Amino acid sequence: MTRVDEIDTAKGIVRLSDGESMPYDYLVMGTGGHAFLPGIPGQDMEGVFTLKNLTDAIKIKTYINEKQCRKAIIVGAGFIALEMSEAMRRRNIETTIVYRGELPARKWDREFSRVILDELNNNQVTFVPHTKPVAIEKGTNSLLRLVTDNGEMDADIILMALGVRPNTRLAEEIGLQIGETGAIHVDSSQRTSREEIWSVGDCCEVYHRVSGKWVYMPLGDVANRQGRVAGQNISGRTVVFPGVVGAQSFKMFNLEVATTGLDEKAATQSGFEPVANIIWGNPIAASLAKSLPEPRKLGIKLIGDRSTGKLLGAQAVGTENVVSRINVLSVALWSELTLDDIGYIDLAYSPYFSGAWDPVQTAAQILRRKL
């Protein structure tokens, strides 16, 4: 694989690792991000992995097959950690999640995080809270041993799922402006602080439409949209990247989890006066749900601004039709709708998909009464 070793902005040349050079008139920096590692002894041992791309996934699968892994430890409790716990259990691998906090998925309300924890327990995933990794060593009964501040654990494979950081070395070397998030700062056209250089993807910041701040949000769909905007601007068109509202989702076992906008902490930091409420209901009509053998559940949390009545954020967790509700609420955030607007918004109705009053409408009406 050929990599870029140096960028000579004075000459407009990119120098490659194979000794070749390439001239440019315009340059797009899409250097991506890297999985964060805690800097503990043994984190580079065989059998210790991070997961950022398809190559990483293939390496993990190959190692599991070759070593016939029976025990896995996942350090972290975010999207990748939770999704990978399911992948490990589907291989009948005994799986333990080690996390420094109290509950998984810290972006979500504690009530929802407890539902996620229950789903882990129901699928024989052990969750160990308030625990930090200290070192990784060669194991005795297993291939590896994770040493923590709360004791030691054996494993055949260890996955470090501790988040992503932007790759900014090249950008810093040529003096590009780095934002407060630690990622490359861009304008609405994806142009950097140098007129001839653009940046897209996991290495750069993105504008959050709700908070009005530049944030770091390394998501694949965001990178795709940024890339299209940069390409069109370079080709001569004038296109603006309109920002994000922070819509995200993942699935683990039988649970769908999604969020959009701000949580209460971020809303307060952005100058709002947040008020929140959680409702629990059925993702389908209650009359139909009673006839089904398996119970359905859906929880929706809305965060609104007391002074304006506008929606600031939403979270949801449930067995089905979770992402569709969050997508509706993402459009509401994008359009700056109030809770009154959302409470009477026109949505498609069928007993197979919701009651006559959709949980989105119900949640908005209940929260509106709290303002």
C-alpha positions in Angstrom: 0.0 0.0 0.0 1.4 3.4 -1.0 1.0 6.2 1.5 1.6 9.9 1.5 4.7 10.8 3.4 4.8 14.6 2.8 2.9 17.4 1.2 4.9 20.3 -0.3 2.4 23.1 -0.5 5.0 25.5 -2.0 5.5 23.3 -5.1 2.1 21.7 -5.1 3.5 18.2 -4.8 2.6 15.1 -2.8 5.5 12.8 -2.0 4.7 9.1 -1.7 6.2 6.3 0.4 7.4 4.5 -2.8 9.6 7.5 -3.7 7.3 8.9 -6.4 5.8 12.3 -6.4 2.4 13.6 -7.7 1.6 17.2 -8.6 -1.7 18.8 -7.7 -3.7 21.9 -8.3 -6.3 21.0 -5.7 -5.9 18.5 -2.8 -8.5 16.6 -0.8 -7.4 15.4 2.6 -9.4 12.3 3.6 -6.9 10.8 6.0 -9.6 9.4 8.2 -9.4 8.4 11.8 -7.7 5.8 13.9 -9.0 3.6 16.7 -7.9 5.0 20.1 -5.6 2.9 22.3 -5.1 3.6 26.0 -1.3 3.2 25.9 -1.0 0.3 28.3 1.7 -2.4 28.2 0.9 -5.3 25.9 -1.6 -3.5 23.8 0.4 -4.4 20.7 0.5 -8.2 21.5 -0.8 -10.8 19.1 -4.5 -11.3 19.7 -5.2 -7.7 20.7 -7.3 -5.9 18.0 -9.1 -2.7 17.2 -11.9 -2.4 14.6 -12.0 0.5 12.2 -12.3 -1.0 8.7 -12.9 -4.2 6.7 -9.2 -5.2 6.9 -9.5 -5.2 10.7 -12.6 -7.3 10.6 -10.9 -9.9 8.3 -7.9 -10.1 10.7 -10.2 -10.6 13.7 -12.2 -13.4 11.9 -9.0 -15.1 10.7 -7.4 -15.0 14.2 -10.6 -16.4 15.8 -10.7 -19.3 13.3 -6.9 -20.1 13.6 -6.7 -19.9 17.3 -10.2 -21.4 17.9 -11.0 -18.7 20.4 -13.3 -19.5 23.3 -13.1 -16.4 25.4 -13.2 -12.7 24.3 -12.9 -9.5 26.2 -14.1 -6.2 24.8 -12.8 -3.0 26.3 -15.3 -0.2 25.9 -19.1 0.0 25.8 -20.0 2.1 22.7 -21.4 1.2 19.3 -18.6 -1.1 18.1 -18.2 -2.8 21.5 -21.9 -3.6 21.7 -22.2 -4.8 18.1 -19.1 -6.9 18.4 -20.4 -8.5 21.6 -23.2 -10.0 19.5 -20.8 -11.1 16.8 -18.7 -12.9 19.4 -21.7 -14.6 21.0 -22.9 -15.8 17.5 -19.6 -17.6 17.3 -20.4 -19.2 20.8 -17.5 -17.3 22.3 -17.7 -16.4 26.0 -17.8 -12.6 26.0 -17.0 -10.0 28.6 -17.3 -6.2 28.2 -15.0 -4.2 30.5 -16.0 -0.5 30.9 -14.8 2.3 33.1 -18.3 3.7 33.5 -21.4 2.3 35.2 -23.7 1.5 32.2 -23.2 0.8 28.5 -24.0 3.3 25.7 -23.3 6.4 27.8 -24.8 8.7 25.1 -28.2 7.4 26.0 -30.4 8.1 29.0 -29.6 5.8 32.0 -33.1 4.2 31.7 -32.3 3.2 28.1 -28.8 2.1 29.1 -30.3 -0.3 31.6 -32.4 -1.8 28.8 -29.3 -2.3 26.8 -27.6 -3.9 29.8 -30.5 -6.3 30.2 -30.2 -7.3 26.6 -26.5 -8.1 27.2 -27.4 -10.2 30.2 -30.2 -12.0 28.3 -27.6 -13.0 25.7 -24.9 -14.2 28.2 -22.6 -11.2 27.8 -20.9 -10.4 31.0 -20.7 -6.6 31.7 -18.0 -5.5 34.2 -18.4 -1.8 35.1 -16.1 0.7 36.9 -13.0 -1.1 35.6 -10.0 0.2 33.7 -7.4 -1.8 31.8 -3.9 -1.6 33.2 -1.9 -4.1 31.1 -2.2 -7.1 28.8 0.0 -10.2 29.4 0.4 -13.7 28.1 -2.2 -15.9 29.7 -1.9 -19.3 31.3 -5.3 -20.9 30.9 -6.0 -18.7 27.9 -3.9 -17.0 25.3 -4.1 -13.6 26.9 -4.7 -12.0 30.3 -6.2 -8.6 30.8 -4.9 -6.9 34.0 -7.3 -4.2 35.3 -7.5 -2.0 38.4 -10.1 -4.5 39.7 -8.2 -7.8 39.0 -7.3 -10.1 36.1 -9.3 -11.8 33.4 -8.3 -14.5 30.9 -9.1 -14.2 27.2 -8.1 -15.7 23.8 -8.8 -12.4 22.0 -9.1 -8.8 23.3 -10.9 -6.0 21.3 -10.1 -2.4 22.2 -13.2 -0.4 21.3 -12.5 2.9 22.9 -13.5 5.4 20.1 -11.9 7.1 17.2 -9.4 10.0 16.8 -8.8 12.0 13.7 -5.6 11.5 11.6 -4.2 15.0 11.4 -0.4 14.6 11.2 -0.1 15.7 7.6 -2.6 18.5 8.1 -0.6 19.8 11.1 2.7 19.5 9.2 1.5 21.9 6.5 -0.1 24.3 9.0 -3.8 23.7 8.4 -6.1 25.0 11.1 -7.1 22.4 13.6 -10.4 22.9 15.4 -11.1 22.7 19.1 -12.2 19.1 18.6 -8.7 18.1 17.4 -9.9 17.6 13.9 -9.2 19.6 10.7 -11.4 22.7 10.6 -13.3 23.3 7.3 -15.9 25.8 6.1 -19.3 25.0 4.6 -17.7 24.1 1.2 -15.3 21.6 3.0 -12.4 23.9 2.3 -9.6 24.1 4.9 -7.6 27.1 5.9 -5.6 26.8 2.7 -7.6 27.8 -0.4 -6.5 24.9 -2.6 -7.0 22.1 0.0 -10.3 20.5 1.1 -10.9 17.9 3.8 -13.7 15.3 4.2 -14.5 12.4 6.4 -13.2 11.2 9.8 -10.3 13.6 9.8 -12.4 16.8 9.8 -15.0 18.7 11.8 -18.7 19.0 11.0 -21.2 21.8 11.8 -24.0 20.8 14.2 -27.2 22.5 13.2 -28.8 22.3 16.7 -25.9 23.4 18.9 -24.5 25.8 16.4 -21.0 24.3 17.1 -18.3 22.5 15.2 -18.1 18.9 16.4 -16.3 15.7 15.6 -18.6 13.0 14.3 -16.8 10.2 12.5 -19.7 8.5 10.7 -19.6 7.0 7.2 -22.8 8.6 5.9 -21.5 12.1 6.9 -18.2 11.4 5.1 -20.0 10.4 2.0 -22.0 13.7 1.9 -18.9 15.7 2.7 -17.0 14.0 -0.2 -19.7 14.9 -2.7 -19.8 18.5 -1.6 -16.0 18.9 -1.9 -15.9 17.2 -5.3 -18.7 19.4 -6.7 -17.0 22.6 -5.4 -13.6 21.6 -6.8 -15.3 20.9 -10.2 -16.7 24.5 -10.3 -20.1 24.3 -8.7 -21.0 26.1 -5.5 -22.4 23.6 -3.0 -22.8 24.0 0.7 -22.6 21.2 3.2 -25.6 22.0 5.5 -24.3 20.3 8.6 -25.7 17.5 10.7 -28.2 17.0 13.5 -26.3 13.9 14.9 -28.5 11.1 13.8 -27.0 7.7 14.8 -28.1 4.1 15.3 -27.0 0.6 16.0 -28.5 -2.8 16.5 -27.5 -5.5 19.1 -29.2 -8.8 19.4 -33.0 -8.1 19.4 -32.6 -4.4 20.3 -32.6 -1.3 18.0 -31.0 1.8 19.5 -31.0 5.3 17.9 -30.5 9.0 18.8 -30.4 12.4 17.2 -29.7 15.9 18.3 -28.5 16.9 21.7 -28.7 15.3 25.1 -29.5 17.4 28.2 -25.8 18.0 29.0 -25.0 19.2 25.5 -28.1 21.2 25.3 -27.2 23.1 28.5 -23.7 23.7 27.3 -25.1 25.1 24.1 -27.2 27.7 26.0 -30.6 26.0 26.0 -32.8 25.3 29.0 -33.6 21.6 28.3 -36.7 19.7 29.6 -36.9 16.0 28.9 -39.4 13.2 29.2 -39.5 9.4 28.4 -42.5 7.4 27.3 -42.9 3.7 26.8 -45.3 2.1 24.4 -45.8 -0.2 21.5 -44.1 0.2 18.1 -47.4 -1.2 16.7 -51.1 -0.8 17.6 -51.8 -2.0 21.1 -54.8 -4.1 19.9 -52.6 -5.9 17.4 -49.7 -6.3 19.9 -52.0 -8.3 22.3 -52.4 -11.0 19.7 -48.7 -11.5 19.2 -46.7 -14.2 21.1 -43.7 -12.0 21.7 -44.1 -8.6 23.5 -43.0 -5.5 21.7 -41.6 -2.4 23.4 -40.5 1.1 22.4 -39.1 3.8 24.5 -38.8 7.4 23.3 -37.1 10.3 25.1 -37.5 13.8 23.8 -35.5 16.9 24.9 -37.1 20.2 24.3 -36.2 23.9 24.9 -38.3 25.5 27.6 -38.2 29.0 26.2 -38.9 28.2 22.5 -40.8 24.9 22.6 -38.4 23.5 19.9 -37.2 20.0 19.9 -33.5 19.7 20.8 -32.9 16.0 20.7 -34.4 12.5 20.8 -33.4 9.0 21.8 -35.1 5.7 21.3 -34.7 2.0 22.1 -36.9 -1.0 21.3 -37.5 -4.2 19.5 -38.5 -2.7 16.2 -39.3 0.4 14.2 -36.9 2.5 16.3 -34.8 4.0 13.6 -37.9 5.1 11.6 -39.1 7.1 14.6 -35.7 8.7 15.1 -35.5 9.6 11.3 -38.8 11.4 11.7 -37.4 13.3 14.6 -34.2 14.1 12.7 -36.2 15.8 10.0 -38.1 17.7 12.8 -34.7 18.9 14.2 -33.5 19.7 10.7 -36.6 21.8 10.1 -36.5 23.4 13.6 -40.0 22.1 14.4 -41.6 22.8 17.8 -43.1 20.1 20.0 -46.6 21.5 19.0 -45.7 20.8 15.3 -44.5 17.3 16.1 -47.5 16.5 18.2 -49.8 16.9 15.3 -47.5 16.0 12.4 -49.1 13.9 9.6 -47.6 10.3 9.7 -48.7 7.2 7.8 -50.9 5.0 10.0 -51.5 1.3 10.0 -52.0 -1.0 13.0 -49.0 -3.0 11.8 -46.8 0.1 12.3 -48.3 2.2 15.1 -51.4 3.2 16.9 -53.7 6.0 15.7 -51.4 8.2 17.7 -47.8 7.4 16.9 -45.4 7.3 19.9 -43.6 10.2 18.3 -46.7 12.3 18.5 -47.6 11.2 22.0 -44.1 11.9 23.3 -44.1 15.4 21.8 -47.5 16.2 23.3 -46.5 14.9 26.8 -43.3 16.9 26.8 -45.0 20.0 25.6 -47.2 20.0 28.7 -44.1 20.0 30.9 -42.6 23.2 29.4 
